[in-house]
Amino acid sequence: MAESTPLPPASTFVVRFWQEWSATEGPRWRGRIEHVQSGESATFLNLDEMLDFVRRFGAMADDGGRPAELPP
């Protein structure tokens, strides 16, 4: 009988977005993300940076941004 692959432990993230304005760049969005279980956090300027942080914890497959599929 084949063993099923165990699910990775749950990961919880808190994400905060805000808009900043500068005279040279105009308005832009920034963000901060925190992995609740580890307490690690990072700031980001775009979605790719945020998703890179999430992938570090195995919460998403590194397959071009699509979420990992759950087993049946």
KEVEX-949053 format. One record per residue (C-alpha): x, z, y; residue number from 1; residue in one letter. Coordinates in Angstrom, 1 decimal, padded with zeros to 4 digits. Last residue first. Layout:
<nodes>
NODE    east      up   north  rolo  marnu
NODE       X       Z       Y   NUM      a
...
</nodes>
This chain:
<nodes>
NODE    east      up   north  rolo  marnu
NODE  -007.9  -002.7   014.5    72      p
NODE  -004.4  -002.2   016.0    71      p
NODE  -004.2  -002.2   019.8    70      l
NODE  -002.8  -005.2   021.6    69      e
NODE  -000.1  -004.6   024.1    68      a
NODE  -001.1  -005.4   027.7    67      p
NODE  -000.1  -008.9   029.0    66      r
NODE   002.6  -008.8   031.6    65      g
NODE   005.0  -011.5   030.4    64      g
NODE   005.4  -010.2   026.9    63      d
NODE   007.3  -006.9   027.3    62      d
NODE   004.6  -005.0   025.5    61      a
NODE   003.0  -002.3   027.6    60      m
NODE   002.9   001.5   027.4    59      a
NODE   006.4   001.6   025.9    58      g
NODE   007.6   004.1   028.5    57      f
NODE   010.0   001.7   030.2    56      r
NODE   007.1  -000.9   030.2    55      r
NODE   005.3   001.2   032.9    54      v
NODE   008.3   001.1   035.2    53      f
NODE   008.7  -002.7   034.8    52      d
NODE   004.9  -003.0   035.6    51      l
NODE   005.4  -001.2   038.9    50      m
NODE   008.4  -003.5   039.8    49      e
NODE   006.4  -006.6   038.9    48      d
NODE   003.4  -005.5   041.0    47      l
NODE   005.3  -005.4   044.2    46      n
NODE   007.0  -003.1   046.7    45      l
NODE   007.7  -000.2   044.3    44      f
NODE   008.4   003.5   044.4    43      t
NODE   009.4   005.4   041.3    42      a
NODE   008.5   008.5   039.3    41      s
NODE   009.6   010.6   036.3    40      e
NODE   007.5   013.7   035.6    39      g
NODE   007.9   013.1   031.9    38      s
NODE   004.3   013.4   030.7    37      q
NODE   002.8   012.4   034.0    36      v
NODE   004.6   009.1   034.5    35      h
NODE   004.5   008.7   038.3    34      e
NODE   004.0   005.5   040.3    33      i
NODE   004.5   005.0   044.0    32      r
NODE   003.3   002.1   046.1    31      g
NODE   003.9  -000.2   049.0    30      r
NODE   001.8  -002.8   050.7    29      w
NODE   002.9  -004.8   053.7    28      r
NODE   001.7  -005.3   057.3    27      p
NODE   004.0  -007.0   059.9    26      g
NODE   007.6  -007.7   059.0    25      e
NODE   009.5  -007.3   062.2    24      t
NODE   007.1  -005.0   064.2    23      a
NODE   006.5  -002.9   061.1    22      s
NODE   003.2  -001.9   059.3    21      w
NODE   002.7   000.1   056.1    20      e
NODE  -000.1  -000.1   053.7    19      q
NODE  -000.6   002.5   051.0    18      w
NODE  -000.8   002.5   047.2    17      f
NODE  -000.7   005.5   044.8    16      r
NODE  -000.4   005.3   041.0    15      v
NODE  -000.7   008.2   038.6    14      v
NODE   000.4   007.2   035.1    13      f
NODE  -000.6   008.7   031.7    12      t
NODE   001.1   007.8   028.5    11      s
NODE  -000.3   008.5   025.0    10      a
NODE   002.1   008.6   022.1     9      p
NODE   002.8   005.2   020.5     8      p
NODE   000.4   004.2   017.8     7      l
NODE   001.8   004.4   014.3     6      p
NODE   002.4   001.2   012.4     5      t
NODE   000.3   001.0   009.3     4      s
NODE   001.9   001.6   006.0     3      e
NODE   001.5  -001.0   003.4     2      a
NODE   000.0   000.0   000.0     1      m
</nodes>
